[in-house]
Amino acid sequence: MPELPEVETTKRGVEPYLLNNRITKCWHSGLSLRVPFDSSKFYLIKNDLITGIERIAKYIVLNFESKNRLVIHLGMTGNLRVSKFLKKVKHDHIVMNLENGNYLIYNDPRRFGLVSILANEEQFAMLDNNADDPFSAKMTPKLLLSKIENKNTTIKAILLNNKIISGIGNIYACEVLFRSGISPFTLGKDIDLEQCKKILKNAKKILNSAIKSGGTTLKDYFNAEAKPGYFKIKLKVYDREGEECAACKSLIARSIQNNRSTFHCLNCQN
Protein backbone atom coordinates (compact mmCIF):
# COMPACT_ATOMS: atom_id res chain seq x y z
CA MET A 1 0.00 0.00 0.00
CA PRO A 2 1.43 3.41 -0.88
CA GLU A 3 2.39 5.19 2.32
CA LEU A 4 3.42 8.79 2.98
CA PRO A 5 6.81 8.60 1.19
CA GLU A 6 5.24 6.95 -1.86
CA VAL A 7 2.51 9.59 -1.97
CA GLU A 8 4.99 12.43 -1.50
CA THR A 9 7.22 10.96 -4.22
CA THR A 10 4.25 10.72 -6.56
CA LYS A 11 3.21 14.28 -5.76
CA ARG A 12 6.71 15.56 -6.51
CA GLY A 13 6.83 13.49 -9.67
CA VAL A 14 3.66 14.88 -11.23
CA GLU A 15 3.94 18.43 -9.90
CA PRO A 16 6.20 19.90 -12.62
CA TYR A 17 3.80 18.69 -15.33
CA LEU A 18 0.64 19.96 -13.62
CA LEU A 19 1.51 23.25 -11.94
CA ASN A 20 0.24 26.31 -13.88
CA ASN A 21 -1.45 23.98 -16.35
CA ARG A 22 -5.07 23.20 -17.13
CA ILE A 23 -7.11 20.01 -17.50
CA THR A 24 -9.10 20.14 -20.73
CA LYS A 25 -10.74 16.71 -20.98
CA CYS A 26 -11.49 13.74 -18.76
CA TRP A 27 -12.10 10.07 -19.54
CA HIS A 28 -13.41 7.54 -17.01
CA SER A 29 -13.48 3.77 -17.42
CA GLY A 30 -16.92 3.58 -15.81
CA LEU A 31 -15.69 1.18 -13.14
CA SER A 32 -16.25 2.18 -9.54
CA LEU A 33 -13.41 3.17 -7.22
CA ARG A 34 -13.56 3.24 -3.42
CA VAL A 35 -15.62 6.39 -3.83
CA PRO A 36 -17.36 6.47 -7.24
CA PHE A 37 -15.85 9.08 -9.54
CA ASP A 38 -18.46 11.74 -10.31
CA SER A 39 -17.66 12.84 -13.87
CA SER A 40 -20.62 15.24 -13.81
CA LYS A 41 -18.53 17.54 -11.58
CA PHE A 42 -15.70 17.82 -14.11
CA TYR A 43 -16.99 21.25 -15.18
CA LEU A 44 -15.78 22.55 -11.80
CA ILE A 45 -12.13 22.12 -12.82
CA LYS A 46 -12.27 22.04 -16.64
CA ASN A 47 -9.85 24.58 -18.16
CA ASP A 48 -9.17 25.99 -14.68
CA LEU A 49 -5.59 26.93 -13.76
CA ILE A 50 -3.81 24.54 -11.37
CA THR A 51 -2.24 26.90 -8.84
CA GLY A 52 -0.86 24.43 -6.33
CA ILE A 53 -0.32 20.78 -5.50
CA GLU A 54 -0.03 19.54 -1.94
CA ARG A 55 0.03 16.36 0.06
CA ILE A 56 -2.32 16.11 3.03
CA ALA A 57 -1.64 12.89 4.94
CA LYS A 58 -1.77 10.28 2.15
CA TYR A 59 -3.90 12.40 -0.19
CA ILE A 60 -2.67 14.38 -3.20
CA VAL A 61 -4.65 17.60 -3.63
CA LEU A 62 -4.68 19.74 -6.77
CA ASN A 63 -5.77 23.30 -6.01
CA PHE A 64 -7.32 25.41 -8.76
CA GLU A 65 -7.64 29.15 -9.29
CA SER A 66 -11.39 28.84 -8.65
CA LYS A 67 -10.60 27.34 -5.20
CA ASN A 68 -12.09 24.04 -6.34
CA ARG A 69 -9.98 20.94 -5.69
CA LEU A 70 -9.14 17.54 -7.15
CA VAL A 71 -8.41 14.98 -4.41
CA ILE A 72 -6.58 11.74 -5.13
CA HIS A 73 -5.91 8.78 -2.83
CA LEU A 74 -3.90 5.87 -4.17
CA GLY A 75 -5.62 3.26 -2.00
CA MET A 76 -3.91 -0.13 -1.91
CA THR A 77 -2.55 -0.37 -5.44
CA GLY A 78 -3.15 2.95 -7.18
CA ASN A 79 -0.58 5.01 -9.02
CA LEU A 80 -0.41 8.21 -11.04
CA ARG A 81 1.67 8.72 -14.13
CA VAL A 82 2.16 11.52 -16.62
CA SER A 83 2.60 10.50 -20.23
CA LYS A 84 3.29 12.36 -23.46
CA PHE A 85 1.34 9.71 -25.35
CA LEU A 86 -2.08 8.28 -24.63
CA LYS A 87 -1.50 4.56 -24.43
CA LYS A 88 -4.04 3.05 -22.06
CA VAL A 89 -3.02 -0.05 -20.18
CA LYS A 90 -4.97 -2.49 -18.04
CA HIS A 91 -6.49 -0.89 -14.92
CA ASP A 92 -6.29 2.70 -16.20
CA HIS A 93 -9.49 4.21 -14.81
CA ILE A 94 -9.15 7.97 -15.24
CA VAL A 95 -7.30 9.89 -17.95
CA MET A 96 -7.11 13.67 -17.90
CA ASN A 97 -5.85 15.65 -20.89
CA LEU A 98 -3.54 18.51 -19.98
CA GLU A 99 -3.28 21.76 -21.90
CA ASN A 100 0.45 21.17 -22.44
CA GLY A 101 -0.31 18.00 -24.39
CA ASN A 102 0.47 15.51 -21.64
CA TYR A 103 -1.91 13.10 -19.95
CA LEU A 104 -2.46 12.53 -16.24
CA ILE A 105 -3.43 8.88 -15.78
CA TYR A 106 -4.80 7.17 -12.66
CA ASN A 107 -4.27 3.39 -12.61
CA ASP A 108 -5.59 1.13 -9.85
CA PRO A 109 -5.80 -2.69 -10.19
CA ARG A 110 -7.80 -3.24 -6.99
CA ARG A 111 -9.79 0.03 -7.23
CA PHE A 112 -9.48 0.89 -3.52
CA GLY A 113 -8.32 4.43 -4.27
CA LEU A 114 -10.35 7.49 -5.14
CA VAL A 115 -10.40 10.56 -7.34
CA SER A 116 -12.88 13.22 -6.22
CA ILE A 117 -13.67 16.71 -7.46
CA LEU A 118 -14.62 19.15 -4.70
CA ALA A 119 -16.24 22.53 -5.03
CA ASN A 120 -14.86 25.53 -3.16
CA GLU A 121 -15.13 24.91 0.61
CA GLU A 122 -16.87 21.57 0.04
CA GLN A 123 -16.20 19.26 2.98
CA PHE A 124 -14.79 15.79 2.47
CA ALA A 125 -14.61 13.80 5.71
CA MET A 126 -12.06 11.27 4.46
CA LEU A 127 -9.61 14.12 3.89
CA ASP A 128 -10.67 16.54 6.62
CA ASN A 129 -10.51 14.04 9.51
CA ASN A 130 -6.78 13.37 9.19
CA ALA A 131 -4.52 14.56 11.99
CA ASP A 132 -1.22 16.31 11.32
CA ASP A 133 1.67 14.18 10.09
CA PRO A 134 5.18 14.08 11.64
CA PHE A 135 6.41 16.87 9.33
CA SER A 136 3.80 19.34 10.55
CA ALA A 137 5.04 22.06 12.88
CA LYS A 138 1.86 21.47 14.88
CA MET A 139 2.81 17.86 15.64
CA THR A 140 5.04 18.39 18.66
CA PRO A 141 6.08 15.78 21.25
CA LYS A 142 3.83 17.47 23.81
CA LEU A 143 0.85 17.34 21.45
CA LEU A 144 1.49 13.67 20.66
CA LEU A 145 1.77 12.88 24.35
CA SER A 146 -1.52 14.66 25.08
CA LYS A 147 -3.23 12.54 22.42
CA ILE A 148 -2.00 9.19 23.76
CA GLU A 149 -1.37 9.56 27.49
CA ASN A 150 -4.73 8.01 28.40
CA LYS A 151 -4.83 5.40 25.64
CA ASN A 152 -5.04 1.70 26.51
CA THR A 153 -4.18 0.77 22.94
CA THR A 154 -0.66 -0.15 21.83
CA ILE A 155 1.73 2.43 20.45
CA LYS A 156 1.85 0.47 17.18
CA ALA A 157 -1.93 0.80 16.76
CA ILE A 158 -1.71 4.48 17.72
CA LEU A 159 0.83 5.22 14.99
CA LEU A 160 -1.57 3.69 12.47
CA ASN A 161 -4.48 5.84 13.65
CA ASN A 162 -4.75 8.79 11.25
CA LYS A 163 -6.97 10.64 13.69
CA ILE A 164 -4.03 10.82 16.12
CA ILE A 165 -1.09 11.16 13.73
CA SER A 166 -1.32 10.71 9.98
CA GLY A 167 1.03 9.38 7.35
CA ILE A 168 2.72 6.55 9.24
CA GLY A 169 1.65 3.25 7.72
CA ASN A 170 2.49 -0.27 8.82
CA ILE A 171 5.96 -0.44 7.27
CA TYR A 172 7.19 2.80 8.75
CA ALA A 173 5.52 2.25 12.14
CA CYS A 174 7.66 -0.89 12.54
CA GLU A 175 10.79 0.98 11.48
CA VAL A 176 10.11 4.01 13.69
CA LEU A 177 9.52 1.91 16.79
CA PHE A 178 12.66 -0.12 16.15
CA ARG A 179 14.78 3.00 15.69
CA SER A 180 13.23 4.44 18.87
CA GLY A 181 13.85 1.29 20.92
CA ILE A 182 10.17 1.01 21.86
CA SER A 183 8.21 -2.23 22.00
CA PRO A 184 5.21 -2.18 19.63
CA PHE A 185 3.17 -3.66 22.50
CA THR A 186 3.74 -0.71 24.85
CA LEU A 187 0.45 0.99 25.69
CA GLY A 188 -0.03 4.62 24.82
CA LYS A 189 -0.56 5.54 28.46
CA ASP A 190 2.90 4.16 29.28
CA ILE A 191 4.72 6.28 26.69
CA ASP A 192 6.54 9.32 28.12
CA LEU A 193 7.58 12.66 26.63
CA GLU A 194 11.12 11.52 25.82
CA GLN A 195 9.76 8.58 23.87
CA CYS A 196 7.40 10.90 21.99
CA LYS A 197 10.43 12.98 21.05
CA LYS A 198 12.19 9.87 19.75
CA ILE A 199 9.13 8.75 17.79
CA LEU A 200 8.70 12.06 15.98
CA LYS A 201 12.44 12.54 15.40
CA ASN A 202 12.84 9.05 13.93
CA ALA A 203 9.58 9.25 11.97
CA LYS A 204 10.82 12.37 10.18
CA LYS A 205 14.27 10.88 9.63
CA ILE A 206 12.97 7.58 8.23
CA LEU A 207 10.22 9.13 6.12
CA ASN A 208 12.64 11.69 4.68
CA SER A 209 15.07 8.89 3.82
CA ALA A 210 12.28 6.98 2.11
CA ILE A 211 11.18 10.05 0.14
CA LYS A 212 14.72 10.63 -1.08
CA SER A 213 14.91 6.98 -2.13
CA GLY A 214 11.66 7.20 -4.08
CA GLY A 215 9.42 5.25 -1.73
CA THR A 216 9.20 1.62 -0.73
CA THR A 217 8.54 -0.91 -3.47
CA LEU A 218 6.92 -4.10 -2.21
CA LYS A 219 4.36 -5.30 -4.72
CA ASP A 220 2.27 -2.63 -6.35
CA TYR A 221 3.85 0.80 -5.95
CA PHE A 222 5.52 2.64 -8.80
CA ASN A 223 6.28 6.33 -8.70
CA ALA A 224 5.09 8.93 -11.16
CA GLU A 225 7.90 8.19 -13.61
CA ALA A 226 7.16 4.44 -13.50
CA LYS A 227 10.42 3.78 -11.67
CA PRO A 228 10.33 1.61 -8.53
CA GLY A 229 11.32 3.01 -5.16
CA TYR A 230 14.38 1.48 -3.54
CA PHE A 231 13.92 2.10 0.18
CA LYS A 232 13.13 -1.55 0.84
CA ILE A 233 16.82 -2.39 0.90
CA LYS A 234 17.24 -0.03 3.88
CA LEU A 235 14.48 -1.51 6.04
CA LYS A 236 15.82 -2.71 9.40
CA VAL A 237 12.98 -4.92 10.63
CA TYR A 238 10.00 -4.92 8.29
CA ASP A 239 9.60 -8.19 6.37
CA ARG A 240 12.82 -9.54 7.95
CA GLU A 241 11.39 -12.25 10.21
CA GLY A 242 14.09 -14.71 11.27
CA GLU A 243 16.96 -12.52 10.08
CA GLU A 244 19.59 -11.04 12.38
CA CYS A 245 18.97 -7.64 13.93
CA ALA A 246 21.47 -5.17 12.51
CA ALA A 247 22.03 -3.72 15.98
CA CYS A 248 22.31 -6.73 18.31
CA LYS A 249 22.32 -9.86 16.09
CA SER A 250 19.19 -11.23 17.78
CA LEU A 251 16.55 -12.59 15.41
CA ILE A 252 13.78 -10.35 14.12
CA ALA A 253 10.34 -11.55 15.23
CA ARG A 254 6.98 -11.24 13.55
CA SER A 255 3.75 -10.79 15.48
CA ILE A 256 0.16 -10.03 14.52
CA GLN A 257 -1.47 -6.89 15.91
CA ASN A 258 -4.94 -5.85 14.83
CA ASN A 259 -4.65 -8.19 11.84
CA ARG A 260 -1.42 -6.47 10.69
CA SER A 261 2.09 -7.88 10.70
CA THR A 262 4.48 -6.31 13.20
CA PHE A 263 8.22 -6.88 12.86
CA HIS A 264 10.42 -6.13 15.86
CA CYS A 265 13.58 -7.06 17.74
CA LEU A 266 12.82 -8.79 21.03
CA ASN A 267 16.10 -7.53 22.48
CA CYS A 268 16.39 -3.94 21.24
CA GLN A 269 12.69 -3.25 21.79
CA ASN A 270 12.28 -5.08 25.08
Secondary structure, 3 states (H helix, E strand, C coil): CCCHHHHHHHHHHHHHHHCCCEEEEEEECCCCCCECCCHHHHHHCECCEEEEEEEECCEEEEEECCCCEEEEECCCCCEEEEECCCCCCCCEEEEEEECCCCEEEEECCCCCCEEEEECCCCCCHHHHCCCCCCCCCCCCHHHHHHHHCCCCCEHHHHHCCCCCCCCCCHHHHHHHHHHHCCCCCCEHHHCCHHHHHHHHHHHHHHHHHHHHHCCCCCCCCCCCCCCCCCHHHHCCCCCCCCCECCCCCCEEEEEEECCEEEEEECCCCC
